[in-house]
Amino acid sequence: MMYLRRIIVVAIAVMALLSLSVSLAAAQDPANGQALWEGQMWQCAQCHGKEAQGKFGRPLSNSTA
């Protein structure tokens, strides 16, 4: 039982690190970031807003509108 719990914790940690690395890689290139946003907008928009203006997550756009 303890072994299974450890596997689950490690798997969650790995998934969190992988999602962070994808976000950091996209942040380096605006074109890649836009492609990532358009491909996963339904997921990203929940925290960052439909126009990337910020909601629960930080704003991703440079616009002030």
C-alpha positions in Angstrom: 0.0 0.0 0.0 2.8 2.4 0.9 4.6 1.5 -2.4 1.5 2.3 -4.4 1.1 5.7 -2.7 4.8 6.5 -3.4 4.3 5.7 -7.1 1.3 7.9 -7.3 3.2 10.8 -5.6 6.1 10.4 -8.0 3.9 10.3 -11.0 2.1 13.5 -10.0 5.4 15.2 -9.4 6.7 14.1 -12.8 3.5 15.4 -14.6 3.8 18.7 -12.8 7.4 19.2 -13.8 6.6 18.2 -17.4 3.8 20.7 -17.6 6.0 23.4 -16.2 8.7 22.7 -18.8 6.2 23.0 -21.6 5.1 26.3 -20.2 8.6 27.6 -19.9 9.6 26.5 -23.4 6.6 28.2 -24.9 7.4 31.4 -22.9 10.7 31.7 -24.8 9.1 32.0 -28.2 5.9 34.0 -28.7 4.9 32.0 -31.9 5.2 28.8 -30.0 3.3 30.2 -27.1 0.5 31.3 -29.4 0.3 27.9 -31.0 0.2 26.3 -27.6 -2.6 28.7 -26.5 -4.6 28.0 -29.6 -4.2 24.3 -29.2 -5.2 24.2 -25.5 -7.3 27.3 -25.2 -10.1 25.6 -23.4 -7.7 24.6 -20.7 -5.5 27.7 -20.5 -8.5 30.1 -20.6 -9.9 28.8 -17.4 -7.1 30.5 -15.4 -5.8 33.1 -17.8 -9.1 34.3 -19.3 -10.4 34.0 -22.8 -8.3 36.9 -24.0 -5.2 36.0 -21.8 -5.9 39.1 -19.7 -5.6 37.2 -16.5 -8.2 35.7 -14.3 -6.9 33.4 -11.5 -3.6 33.0 -13.4 -1.3 35.9 -14.5 -2.0 37.8 -17.7 -0.3 36.4 -20.7 -0.9 39.2 -23.1 0.8 42.6 -23.3 -2.5 44.5 -23.9 -4.0 46.6 -21.2 -7.5 46.4 -22.6 
